[in-house]
C-alpha cells in the first residue's frame, strides 16, 4: 500500500506518537477516557500528524518535540470530528458508529472540549510562543469555518468562492498549521517556512476536494461513512455547485431542491446529474491543481527521503479512493 511506504521514513516516530496519544489522553474521569479512546481508536489515516513528522525531518529538525506537535494536531482534529458529528447529526464515521451515536451529544461535545484544552496544554509544554500563536489562530479559523459552513447549508446559491473559503478554514488550515509548526521547530529560514505553509494549505485543499468527490463516487465501505452525507445535510460542495451552473434546467431544478431540502430521496438522480454536468471531473481537476502547487512548494526543501515522502503524500491525497 502506498500509504505504508510513505510512513516508512518516520516509522519509529509514528510508534512514539501512538504512545504519546495514549499517555496524553489519560484522565481520572471515566467517561472522558471512554469517549476519547473510542474516537482515537477508530484509527483513520492520520495524514495530518504524518505530515508534521515528515515536514519536521525534511526541514532538518533533529530533535523529538515534533512527535508532541503531531499529537497536538491529531487532538485538535479529533476534537473537530467530535463537534462536527454532533452539529451534522452524523451516525457513521470511519466505518463505525460515531461517538455521539454511542455516548450521546453532550458527552461528545464535552470530550471534544477536553481534547482541545489538552492540545493547548501540550502546546505550552513545547515552549515556543510562535507555535502557540500559529495553533491559536488555526483553531479560531477552524471554528469560523464551521460557522460559515452552517451559513451555507441549504443555500443553493452558495458560490465556488464561498465553498473554497469554507474548506480552507475547516480543513486546509490545520494541515497548513501543522506544516508551519514543523518548520518553526526546525528553525527553518523564512522562505522554507513559507514553503511549508503553502505545502500544507494546498495539500489540505486537495484532500478536501477529493473527499467531496468521494462523497458521490466511493462506496460507503471504502469511505467509512454514509455515502451522500453532504447531500443529506444540505451541504453544497463543489461537485454540486458546479453542476448547478452547468446542468440542464430540469437537472438544475432537481439539484436546487436537493440542496434546499436535504435528504437522500433523490440521491441516484442527483449523482447522475452531477456526473453528466462534469461536476466530479471539475472538482478532481482542481484537486490535481492543488496537488501540483503543493509539490511546487517542496522545491524549496533539500532532497531527502522525508521530502520524497511528502511528495508521495500529496500524490496519495489526490489519488486515494477512501
ZADO-1210 file (C-alpha; in nm, 4 decimals, padded with zeros to 6 digits):
<atoms>
<atom x="00.0000" y="00.0000" z="00.0000" code="UNK" pos="1"/>
<atom x="00.1287" y="00.3459" z="-00.0913" code="UNK" pos="2"/>
<atom x="00.0487" y="00.4957" z="00.2498" code="UNK" pos="3"/>
<atom x="00.2593" y="00.2352" z="00.4274" code="UNK" pos="4"/>
<atom x="00.5554" y="00.3281" z="00.2084" code="UNK" pos="5"/>
<atom x="00.5028" y="00.6993" z="00.2852" code="UNK" pos="6"/>
<atom x="00.5127" y="00.6238" z="00.6574" code="UNK" pos="7"/>
<atom x="00.8398" y="00.4293" z="00.6452" code="UNK" pos="8"/>
<atom x="01.0831" y="00.7229" z="00.6972" code="UNK" pos="9"/>
<atom x="00.9075" y="00.8126" z="01.0244" code="UNK" pos="10"/>
<atom x="00.8002" y="00.4665" z="01.1373" code="UNK" pos="11"/>
<atom x="00.9650" y="00.4976" z="01.4808" code="UNK" pos="12"/>
<atom x="00.8165" y="00.8439" z="01.5337" code="UNK" pos="13"/>
<atom x="00.4688" y="00.7166" z="01.4458" code="UNK" pos="14"/>
<atom x="00.5007" y="00.4468" z="01.7113" code="UNK" pos="15"/>
<atom x="00.6093" y="00.7103" z="01.9635" code="UNK" pos="16"/>
<atom x="00.3148" y="00.9233" z="01.8521" code="UNK" pos="17"/>
<atom x="00.0757" y="00.6405" z="01.9405" code="UNK" pos="18"/>
<atom x="00.2331" y="00.6188" z="02.2864" code="UNK" pos="19"/>
<atom x="00.2070" y="00.9964" z="02.3377" code="UNK" pos="20"/>
<atom x="-00.1585" y="00.9936" z="02.2335" code="UNK" pos="21"/>
<atom x="-00.2413" y="00.7186" z="02.4846" code="UNK" pos="22"/>
<atom x="-00.0460" y="00.8915" z="02.7617" code="UNK" pos="23"/>
<atom x="-00.1932" y="01.2372" z="02.6996" code="UNK" pos="24"/>
<atom x="-00.5492" y="01.1107" z="02.6647" code="UNK" pos="25"/>
<atom x="-00.5455" y="00.9735" z="03.0174" code="UNK" pos="26"/>
<atom x="-00.7933" y="01.1306" z="03.2573" code="UNK" pos="27"/>
<atom x="-00.9285" y="01.0431" z="03.6024" code="UNK" pos="28"/>
<atom x="-01.2797" y="01.0934" z="03.4612" code="UNK" pos="29"/>
<atom x="-01.4007" y="00.7588" z="03.3272" code="UNK" pos="30"/>
<atom x="-01.6323" y="00.8955" z="03.0572" code="UNK" pos="31"/>
<atom x="-01.3545" y="01.1142" z="02.9152" code="UNK" pos="32"/>
<atom x="-01.1359" y="00.8056" z="02.8776" code="UNK" pos="33"/>
<atom x="-01.4158" y="00.6052" z="02.7186" code="UNK" pos="34"/>
<atom x="-01.5155" y="00.8610" z="02.4558" code="UNK" pos="35"/>
<atom x="-01.1650" y="00.9802" z="02.3674" code="UNK" pos="36"/>
<atom x="-01.0342" y="00.6243" z="02.3352" code="UNK" pos="37"/>
<atom x="-01.3343" y="00.5336" z="02.1213" code="UNK" pos="38"/>
<atom x="-01.2779" y="00.8110" z="01.8688" code="UNK" pos="39"/>
<atom x="-00.8962" y="00.7834" z="01.8642" code="UNK" pos="40"/>
<atom x="-00.9223" y="00.4058" z="01.8469" code="UNK" pos="41"/>
<atom x="-01.1309" y="00.4358" z="01.5310" code="UNK" pos="42"/>
<atom x="-00.7987" y="00.4786" z="01.3525" code="UNK" pos="43"/>
<atom x="-00.8105" y="00.6864" z="01.0377" code="UNK" pos="44"/>
<atom x="-00.5252" y="00.7716" z="00.8065" code="UNK" pos="45"/>
<atom x="-00.3642" y="01.0255" z="01.0422" code="UNK" pos="46"/>
<atom x="-00.2374" y="01.2247" z="00.7481" code="UNK" pos="47"/>
<atom x="-00.2130" y="01.5473" z="00.9475" code="UNK" pos="48"/>
<atom x="00.0300" y="01.4210" z="01.2143" code="UNK" pos="49"/>
<atom x="00.2158" y="01.2244" z="00.9465" code="UNK" pos="50"/>
<atom x="00.2686" y="01.5481" z="00.7527" code="UNK" pos="51"/>
<atom x="00.4065" y="01.7144" z="01.0692" code="UNK" pos="52"/>
<atom x="00.6580" y="01.4356" z="01.1314" code="UNK" pos="53"/>
<atom x="00.7755" y="01.4253" z="00.7704" code="UNK" pos="54"/>
<atom x="00.7906" y="01.8045" z="00.7349" code="UNK" pos="55"/>
<atom x="00.9988" y="01.8479" z="01.0507" code="UNK" pos="56"/>
<atom x="01.2599" y="01.5986" z="00.9292" code="UNK" pos="57"/>
<atom x="01.2507" y="01.7376" z="00.5744" code="UNK" pos="58"/>
<atom x="01.3298" y="02.0811" z="00.7214" code="UNK" pos="59"/>
<atom x="01.6284" y="01.9373" z="00.9067" code="UNK" pos="60"/>
<atom x="01.4841" y="01.9028" z="01.2571" code="UNK" pos="61"/>
<atom x="01.6887" y="01.6585" z="01.4660" code="UNK" pos="62"/>
<atom x="01.5002" y="01.6666" z="01.7978" code="UNK" pos="63"/>
<atom x="01.1929" y="01.4795" z="01.9186" code="UNK" pos="64"/>
<atom x="00.9409" y="01.7513" z="02.0061" code="UNK" pos="65"/>
<atom x="00.7812" y="01.7116" z="01.6627" code="UNK" pos="66"/>
<atom x="00.6104" y="01.3990" z="01.7996" code="UNK" pos="67"/>
<atom x="00.4306" y="01.6101" z="02.0615" code="UNK" pos="68"/>
<atom x="00.3476" y="01.8664" z="01.7922" code="UNK" pos="69"/>
<atom x="00.1985" y="01.5910" z="01.5764" code="UNK" pos="70"/>
<atom x="-00.0123" y="01.4729" z="01.8707" code="UNK" pos="71"/>
<atom x="-00.1389" y="01.8291" z="01.9183" code="UNK" pos="72"/>
<atom x="-00.2575" y="01.8330" z="01.5562" code="UNK" pos="73"/>
<atom x="-00.4259" y="01.4948" z="01.5959" code="UNK" pos="74"/>
<atom x="-00.6048" y="01.6014" z="01.9161" code="UNK" pos="75"/>
<atom x="-00.7348" y="01.9204" z="01.7565" code="UNK" pos="76"/>
<atom x="-00.8504" y="01.7256" z="01.4513" code="UNK" pos="77"/>
<atom x="-01.0238" y="01.4683" z="01.6723" code="UNK" pos="78"/>
<atom x="-01.1968" y="01.7430" z="01.8704" code="UNK" pos="79"/>
<atom x="-01.3330" y="01.8907" z="01.5481" code="UNK" pos="80"/>
<atom x="-01.4644" y="01.5466" z="01.4439" code="UNK" pos="81"/>
<atom x="-01.6496" y="01.5078" z="01.7730" code="UNK" pos="82"/>
<atom x="-01.8081" y="01.8508" z="01.7362" code="UNK" pos="83"/>
<atom x="-01.8777" y="01.8087" z="01.3616" code="UNK" pos="84"/>
<atom x="-02.0675" y="01.4853" z="01.4127" code="UNK" pos="85"/>
<atom x="-02.2914" y="01.6496" z="01.6707" code="UNK" pos="86"/>
<atom x="-02.3588" y="01.9535" z="01.4517" code="UNK" pos="87"/>
<atom x="-02.4235" y="01.7364" z="01.1453" code="UNK" pos="88"/>
<atom x="-02.6208" y="01.4697" z="01.3285" code="UNK" pos="89"/>
<atom x="-02.3908" y="01.2026" z="01.1821" code="UNK" pos="90"/>
<atom x="-02.4120" y="00.8431" z="01.2968" code="UNK" pos="91"/>
<atom x="-02.1268" y="00.6851" z="01.0959" code="UNK" pos="92"/>
<atom x="-01.7578" y="00.7709" z="01.0677" code="UNK" pos="93"/>
<atom x="-01.4578" y="00.5576" z="00.9715" code="UNK" pos="94"/>
<atom x="-01.6849" y="00.2604" z="00.9156" code="UNK" pos="95"/>
<atom x="-01.8488" y="00.2506" z="01.2573" code="UNK" pos="96"/>
<atom x="-02.0930" y="00.4375" z="01.4804" code="UNK" pos="97"/>
<atom x="-01.9925" y="00.7919" z="01.5724" code="UNK" pos="98"/>
<atom x="-01.9140" y="00.8764" z="01.9341" code="UNK" pos="99"/>
<atom x="-02.2264" y="01.0909" z="01.9626" code="UNK" pos="100"/>
<atom x="-02.4363" y="00.7981" z="01.8410" code="UNK" pos="101"/>
<atom x="-02.2830" y="00.5727" z="02.1082" code="UNK" pos="102"/>
<atom x="-02.2395" y="00.8119" z="02.4017" code="UNK" pos="103"/>
<atom x="-02.4742" y="01.0993" z="02.3183" code="UNK" pos="104"/>
<atom x="-02.4262" y="01.4568" z="02.2026" code="UNK" pos="105"/>
<atom x="-02.3473" y="01.6004" z="02.5439" code="UNK" pos="106"/>
<atom x="-02.0573" y="01.3642" z="02.6104" code="UNK" pos="107"/>
<atom x="-01.9189" y="01.4168" z="02.2593" code="UNK" pos="108"/>
<atom x="-01.9190" y="01.7960" z="02.2859" code="UNK" pos="109"/>
<atom x="-01.7627" y="01.7961" z="02.6316" code="UNK" pos="110"/>
<atom x="-01.4918" y="01.5423" z="02.5443" code="UNK" pos="111"/>
<atom x="-01.4204" y="01.7456" z="02.2311" code="UNK" pos="112"/>
<atom x="-01.3623" y="02.0420" z="02.4606" code="UNK" pos="113"/>
<atom x="-01.1321" y="01.8248" z="02.6737" code="UNK" pos="114"/>
<atom x="-00.9233" y="01.7328" z="02.3699" code="UNK" pos="115"/>
<atom x="-00.8981" y="02.0985" z="02.2635" code="UNK" pos="116"/>
<atom x="-00.7793" y="02.2038" z="02.6084" code="UNK" pos="117"/>
<atom x="-00.5377" y="01.9107" z="02.6323" code="UNK" pos="118"/>
<atom x="-00.3898" y="02.0141" z="02.2977" code="UNK" pos="119"/>
<atom x="-00.3251" y="02.3639" z="02.4300" code="UNK" pos="120"/>
<atom x="-00.1613" y="02.2249" z="02.7440" code="UNK" pos="121"/>
<atom x="00.0712" y="02.0282" z="02.5178" code="UNK" pos="122"/>
<atom x="00.1438" y="02.3404" z="02.3114" code="UNK" pos="123"/>
<atom x="00.2532" y="02.5208" z="02.6249" code="UNK" pos="124"/>
<atom x="00.4866" y="02.2292" z="02.7021" code="UNK" pos="125"/>
<atom x="00.6533" y="02.2823" z="02.3627" code="UNK" pos="126"/>
<atom x="00.7690" y="02.6177" z="02.4977" code="UNK" pos="127"/>
<atom x="00.7503" y="02.8153" z="02.1741" code="UNK" pos="128"/>
<atom x="00.5287" y="03.1222" z="02.1618" code="UNK" pos="129"/>
<atom x="00.5217" y="03.1248" z="01.7808" code="UNK" pos="130"/>
<atom x="00.3844" y="02.7721" z="01.7726" code="UNK" pos="131"/>
<atom x="00.1182" y="02.8715" z="02.0249" code="UNK" pos="132"/>
<atom x="00.0282" y="03.1698" z="01.8077" code="UNK" pos="133"/>
<atom x="00.0043" y="02.9573" z="01.4915" code="UNK" pos="134"/>
<atom x="-00.2146" y="02.6971" z="01.6591" code="UNK" pos="135"/>
<atom x="-00.4366" y="02.9502" z="01.8381" code="UNK" pos="136"/>
<atom x="-00.5018" y="03.1240" z="01.5066" code="UNK" pos="137"/>
<atom x="-00.5657" y="02.7888" z="01.3389" code="UNK" pos="138"/>
<atom x="-00.8264" y="02.6744" z="01.5912" code="UNK" pos="139"/>
<atom x="-01.0027" y="03.0098" z="01.5656" code="UNK" pos="140"/>
<atom x="-01.0022" y="02.9856" z="01.1854" code="UNK" pos="141"/>
<atom x="-01.1436" y="02.6321" z="01.2017" code="UNK" pos="142"/>
<atom x="-01.4264" y="02.7492" z="01.4288" code="UNK" pos="143"/>
<atom x="-01.5131" y="03.0294" z="01.1866" code="UNK" pos="144"/>
<atom x="-01.5108" y="02.7762" z="00.9034" code="UNK" pos="145"/>
<atom x="-01.7702" y="02.5692" z="01.0883" code="UNK" pos="146"/>
<atom x="-01.9937" y="02.8729" z="01.1204" code="UNK" pos="147"/>
<atom x="-01.9501" y="02.9610" z="00.7514" code="UNK" pos="148"/>
<atom x="-02.0435" y="02.6064" z="00.6535" code="UNK" pos="149"/>
<atom x="-02.3534" y="02.6308" z="00.8701" code="UNK" pos="150"/>
<atom x="-02.4474" y="02.9526" z="00.6909" code="UNK" pos="151"/>
<atom x="-02.4046" y="02.7824" z="00.3523" code="UNK" pos="152"/>
<atom x="-02.6186" y="02.4813" z="00.4449" code="UNK" pos="153"/>
<atom x="-02.9334" y="02.4501" z="00.2312" code="UNK" pos="154"/>
<atom x="-02.8268" y="02.7542" z="00.0275" code="UNK" pos="155"/>
<atom x="-02.8312" y="02.6581" z="-00.3396" code="UNK" pos="156"/>
<atom x="-02.6799" y="02.9961" z="-00.4296" code="UNK" pos="157"/>
<atom x="-02.3527" y="02.9196" z="-00.2499" code="UNK" pos="158"/>
<atom x="-02.0678" y="03.0222" z="-00.4789" code="UNK" pos="159"/>
<atom x="-01.7475" y="02.8366" z="-00.5537" code="UNK" pos="160"/>
<atom x="-01.5542" y="03.1086" z="-00.3712" code="UNK" pos="161"/>
<atom x="-01.7652" y="03.0672" z="-00.0561" code="UNK" pos="162"/>
<atom x="-01.7158" y="02.6930" z="-00.0721" code="UNK" pos="163"/>
<atom x="-01.3369" y="02.7285" z="-00.1125" code="UNK" pos="164"/>
<atom x="-01.3262" y="02.9647" z="00.1844" code="UNK" pos="165"/>
<atom x="-01.5024" y="02.7042" z="00.3987" code="UNK" pos="166"/>
<atom x="-01.2693" y="02.4193" z="00.3053" code="UNK" pos="167"/>
<atom x="-00.9633" y="02.6375" z="00.3604" code="UNK" pos="168"/>
<atom x="-01.0803" y="02.7251" z="00.7089" code="UNK" pos="169"/>
<atom x="-01.2241" y="02.3868" z="00.8046" code="UNK" pos="170"/>
<atom x="-00.9667" y="02.1506" z="00.6541" code="UNK" pos="171"/>
<atom x="-00.6656" y="02.3094" z="00.4874" code="UNK" pos="172"/>
<atom x="-00.5838" y="02.5409" z="00.7793" code="UNK" pos="173"/>
<atom x="-00.4930" y="02.2552" z="01.0128" code="UNK" pos="174"/>
<atom x="-00.2664" y="02.0935" z="00.7504" code="UNK" pos="175"/>
<atom x="-00.1083" y="02.4359" z="00.6996" code="UNK" pos="176"/>
<atom x="-00.0585" y="02.4946" z="01.0729" code="UNK" pos="177"/>
<atom x="00.0969" y="02.1526" z="01.1200" code="UNK" pos="178"/>
<atom x="00.3475" y="02.2024" z="00.8393" code="UNK" pos="179"/>
<atom x="00.4330" y="02.5513" z="00.9659" code="UNK" pos="180"/>
<atom x="00.4807" y="02.4210" z="01.3202" code="UNK" pos="181"/>
<atom x="00.7265" y="02.1642" z="01.1838" code="UNK" pos="182"/>
<atom x="00.9242" y="02.4400" z="01.0121" code="UNK" pos="183"/>
<atom x="00.9270" y="02.6522" z="01.3279" code="UNK" pos="184"/>
<atom x="01.0588" y="02.3603" z="01.5338" code="UNK" pos="185"/>
<atom x="01.3352" y="02.3154" z="01.2762" code="UNK" pos="186"/>
<atom x="01.4171" y="02.6887" z="01.2905" code="UNK" pos="187"/>
<atom x="01.3844" y="02.6893" z="00.9128" code="UNK" pos="188"/>
<atom x="01.4610" y="03.0138" z="00.7253" code="UNK" pos="189"/>
<atom x="01.1584" y="03.2309" z="00.6331" code="UNK" pos="190"/>
<atom x="01.1446" y="03.1137" z="00.2724" code="UNK" pos="191"/>
<atom x="01.1339" y="02.7472" z="00.3789" code="UNK" pos="192"/>
<atom x="00.8701" y="02.8184" z="00.6430" code="UNK" pos="193"/>
<atom x="00.6611" y="02.9966" z="00.3797" code="UNK" pos="194"/>
<atom x="00.7032" y="02.6962" z="00.1500" code="UNK" pos="195"/>
<atom x="00.5780" y="02.4624" z="00.4221" code="UNK" pos="196"/>
<atom x="00.2773" y="02.6874" z="00.4830" code="UNK" pos="197"/>
<atom x="00.1979" y="02.6668" z="00.1107" code="UNK" pos="198"/>
<atom x="00.2510" y="02.2911" z="00.1035" code="UNK" pos="199"/>
<atom x="00.0138" y="02.2338" z="00.3949" code="UNK" pos="200"/>
<atom x="-00.2517" y="02.4656" z="00.2547" code="UNK" pos="201"/>
<atom x="-00.2522" y="02.3084" z="-00.0920" code="UNK" pos="202"/>
<atom x="-00.2295" y="01.9533" z="00.0450" code="UNK" pos="203"/>
<atom x="-00.5279" y="02.0132" z="00.2742" code="UNK" pos="204"/>
<atom x="-00.7314" y="02.1735" z="-00.0036" code="UNK" pos="205"/>
<atom x="-00.6631" y="01.8833" z="-00.2408" code="UNK" pos="206"/>
<atom x="-00.7548" y="01.6369" z="00.0339" code="UNK" pos="207"/>
<atom x="-01.0935" y="01.8006" z="00.0927" code="UNK" pos="208"/>
<atom x="-01.1725" y="01.8386" z="-00.2773" code="UNK" pos="209"/>
<atom x="-01.1143" y="01.4648" z="-00.3217" code="UNK" pos="210"/>
<atom x="-01.3300" y="01.3948" z="-00.0152" code="UNK" pos="211"/>
<atom x="-01.6134" y="01.5861" z="-00.1787" code="UNK" pos="212"/>
<atom x="-01.5775" y="01.3825" z="-00.4980" code="UNK" pos="213"/>
<atom x="-01.5758" y="01.0585" z="-00.2986" code="UNK" pos="214"/>
<atom x="-01.8981" y="01.1582" z="-00.1251" code="UNK" pos="215"/>
<atom x="-02.0673" y="01.0804" z="-00.4577" code="UNK" pos="216"/>
<atom x="-01.8317" y="00.8217" z="-00.6073" code="UNK" pos="217"/>
<atom x="-01.6883" y="00.5897" z="-00.3395" code="UNK" pos="218"/>
<atom x="-01.8714" y="00.3065" z="-00.1678" code="UNK" pos="219"/>
<atom x="-01.9763" y="00.3576" z="00.1937" code="UNK" pos="220"/>
<atom x="-01.7363" y="00.0781" z="00.2953" code="UNK" pos="221"/>
<atom x="-01.4395" y="00.2447" z="00.1235" code="UNK" pos="222"/>
<atom x="-01.5148" y="00.5900" z="00.2561" code="UNK" pos="223"/>
<atom x="-01.6037" y="00.4812" z="00.6098" code="UNK" pos="224"/>
<atom x="-01.9147" y="00.6970" z="00.6343" code="UNK" pos="225"/>
<atom x="-02.2594" y="00.7119" z="00.4828" code="UNK" pos="226"/>
<atom x="-02.2406" y="00.7797" z="00.1101" code="UNK" pos="227"/>
<atom x="-02.4109" y="01.1086" z="00.0262" code="UNK" pos="228"/>
<atom x="-02.3784" y="01.2541" z="00.3767" code="UNK" pos="229"/>
<atom x="-02.3061" y="01.6037" z="00.2442" code="UNK" pos="230"/>
<atom x="-02.6176" y="01.5985" z="00.0274" code="UNK" pos="231"/>
<atom x="-02.8285" y="01.4646" z="00.3153" code="UNK" pos="232"/>
<atom x="-02.7145" y="01.7591" z="00.5277" code="UNK" pos="233"/>
<atom x="-02.7834" y="02.0123" z="00.2511" code="UNK" pos="234"/>
<atom x="-02.4144" y="02.0991" z="00.2119" code="UNK" pos="235"/>
<atom x="-02.3450" y="02.2450" z="-00.1341" code="UNK" pos="236"/>
<atom x="-01.9979" y="02.1076" z="-00.2049" code="UNK" pos="237"/>
<atom x="-01.8103" y="02.1873" z="-00.5263" code="UNK" pos="238"/>
<atom x="-01.9387" y="01.8992" z="-00.7431" code="UNK" pos="239"/>
<atom x="-02.2931" y="02.0166" z="-00.6720" code="UNK" pos="240"/>
<atom x="-02.2126" y="02.3871" z="-00.7083" code="UNK" pos="241"/>
<atom x="-02.0528" y="02.3242" z="-01.0487" code="UNK" pos="242"/>
<atom x="-02.3449" y="02.1075" z="-01.1580" code="UNK" pos="243"/>
<atom x="-02.5980" y="02.3744" z="-01.0607" code="UNK" pos="244"/>
<atom x="-02.4260" y="02.6145" z="-01.3000" code="UNK" pos="245"/>
<atom x="-02.3865" y="02.3698" z="-01.5901" code="UNK" pos="246"/>
<atom x="-02.6738" y="02.1212" z="-01.5734" code="UNK" pos="247"/>
<atom x="-02.9876" y="02.1260" z="-01.7852" code="UNK" pos="248"/>
<atom x="-03.2755" y="02.3357" z="-01.6435" code="UNK" pos="249"/>
<atom x="-03.4544" y="02.0188" z="-01.5332" code="UNK" pos="250"/>
<atom x="-03.1477" y="01.8778" z="-01.3578" code="UNK" pos="251"/>
<atom x="-03.0598" y="02.2167" z="-01.2072" code="UNK" pos="252"/>
<atom x="-03.4068" y="02.2354" z="-01.0525" code="UNK" pos="253"/>
<atom x="-03.3616" y="01.8858" z="-00.9078" code="UNK" pos="254"/>
<atom x="-03.0201" y="01.9793" z="-00.7659" code="UNK" pos="255"/>
<atom x="-03.1514" y="02.3020" z="-00.6162" code="UNK" pos="256"/>
<atom x="-03.4312" y="02.1148" z="-00.4432" code="UNK" pos="257"/>
<atom x="-03.1830" y="01.8578" z="-00.3108" code="UNK" pos="258"/>
<atom x="-02.9686" y="02.1297" z="-00.1506" code="UNK" pos="259"/>
<atom x="-03.2613" y="02.3239" z="-00.0095" code="UNK" pos="260"/>
<atom x="-03.4434" y="02.0208" z="00.1315" code="UNK" pos="261"/>
<atom x="-03.1556" y="01.7854" z="00.2169" code="UNK" pos="262"/>
<atom x="-03.2129" y="01.4127" z="00.2453" code="UNK" pos="263"/>
<atom x="-03.1221" y="01.1267" z="00.0140" code="UNK" pos="264"/>
<atom x="-03.4533" y="01.0547" z="-00.1551" code="UNK" pos="265"/>
<atom x="-03.3176" y="01.1619" z="-00.4946" code="UNK" pos="266"/>
<atom x="-02.9523" y="01.0585" z="-00.4489" code="UNK" pos="267"/>
<atom x="-02.9274" y="00.8455" z="-00.7626" code="UNK" pos="268"/>
<atom x="-03.0740" y="01.1149" z="-00.9883" code="UNK" pos="269"/>
<atom x="-02.8655" y="01.3857" z="-00.8258" code="UNK" pos="270"/>
<atom x="-02.5475" y="01.1816" z="-00.8705" code="UNK" pos="271"/>
<atom x="-02.6275" y="01.1258" z="-01.2381" code="UNK" pos="272"/>
<atom x="-02.6873" y="01.4992" z="-01.2855" code="UNK" pos="273"/>
<atom x="-02.3578" y="01.5868" z="-01.1161" code="UNK" pos="274"/>
<atom x="-02.1664" y="01.3351" z="-01.3277" code="UNK" pos="275"/>
<atom x="-02.3274" y="01.4365" z="-01.6577" code="UNK" pos="276"/>
<atom x="-02.2583" y="01.8061" z="-01.5940" code="UNK" pos="277"/>
<atom x="-01.8887" y="01.7364" z="-01.5225" code="UNK" pos="278"/>
<atom x="-01.9055" y="01.8313" z="-01.1554" code="UNK" pos="279"/>
<atom x="-01.6944" y="01.5406" z="-01.0329" code="UNK" pos="280"/>
<atom x="-01.4279" y="01.5791" z="-01.3001" code="UNK" pos="281"/>
<atom x="-01.4128" y="01.9561" z="-01.2470" code="UNK" pos="282"/>
<atom x="-01.3578" y="01.9074" z="-00.8724" code="UNK" pos="283"/>
<atom x="-01.0977" y="01.6354" z="-00.9334" code="UNK" pos="284"/>
<atom x="-00.9170" y="01.8669" z="-01.1754" code="UNK" pos="285"/>
<atom x="-00.8978" y="02.1394" z="-00.9113" code="UNK" pos="286"/>
<atom x="-00.7650" y="01.8820" z="-00.6639" code="UNK" pos="287"/>
<atom x="-00.4867" y="01.7888" z="-00.9074" code="UNK" pos="288"/>
<atom x="-00.4012" y="02.1569" z="-00.9499" code="UNK" pos="289"/>
<atom x="-00.3742" y="02.1982" z="-00.5724" code="UNK" pos="290"/>
<atom x="-00.1505" y="01.8921" z="-00.5574" code="UNK" pos="291"/>
<atom x="00.0766" y="02.0411" z="-00.8240" code="UNK" pos="292"/>
<atom x="00.1049" y="02.3590" z="-00.6148" code="UNK" pos="293"/>
<atom x="00.1902" y="02.1529" z="-00.3057" code="UNK" pos="294"/>
<atom x="00.4635" y="01.9718" z="-00.4996" code="UNK" pos="295"/>
<atom x="00.5953" y="02.3017" z="-00.6309" code="UNK" pos="296"/>
<atom x="00.6304" y="02.4319" z="-00.2748" code="UNK" pos="297"/>
<atom x="00.8542" y="02.1367" z="-00.1879" code="UNK" pos="298"/>
<atom x="01.1164" y="02.2576" z="-00.4349" code="UNK" pos="299"/>
<atom x="01.2406" y="02.4862" z="-00.1540" code="UNK" pos="300"/>
<atom x="01.3428" y="02.1838" z="00.0556" code="UNK" pos="301"/>
<atom x="01.6644" y="01.9835" z="00.0225" code="UNK" pos="302"/>
<atom x="01.6185" y="01.6401" z="-00.1299" code="UNK" pos="303"/>
<atom x="01.5809" y="01.3599" z="00.1257" code="UNK" pos="304"/>
<atom x="01.3714" y="01.0524" z="00.1974" code="UNK" pos="305"/>
<atom x="01.1386" y="01.2731" z="00.4016" code="UNK" pos="306"/>
<atom x="01.0950" y="01.5274" z="00.1228" code="UNK" pos="307"/>
<atom x="01.0235" y="01.2405" z="-00.1148" code="UNK" pos="308"/>
<atom x="00.7630" y="01.1057" z="00.1269" code="UNK" pos="309"/>
<atom x="00.5965" y="01.4491" z="00.1402" code="UNK" pos="310"/>
<atom x="00.5689" y="01.4363" z="-00.2387" code="UNK" pos="311"/>
<atom x="00.4158" y="01.0899" z="-00.2216" code="UNK" pos="312"/>
<atom x="00.1773" y="01.2097" z="00.0485" code="UNK" pos="313"/>
<atom x="00.0468" y="01.4808" z="-00.1843" code="UNK" pos="314"/>
<atom x="00.0002" y="01.2242" z="-00.4610" code="UNK" pos="315"/>
<atom x="-00.1786" y="00.9896" z="-00.2221" code="UNK" pos="316"/>
<atom x="-00.4154" y="01.2655" z="-00.1075" code="UNK" pos="317"/>
<atom x="-00.5339" y="01.3301" z="-00.4619" code="UNK" pos="318"/>
<atom x="-00.5271" y="00.9722" z="-00.5881" code="UNK" pos="319"/>
<atom x="-00.6976" y="00.7910" z="-00.2990" code="UNK" pos="320"/>
<atom x="-01.0311" y="00.6138" z="-00.3192" code="UNK" pos="321"/>
<atom x="-01.1118" y="00.6283" z="00.0544" code="UNK" pos="322"/>
</atoms>
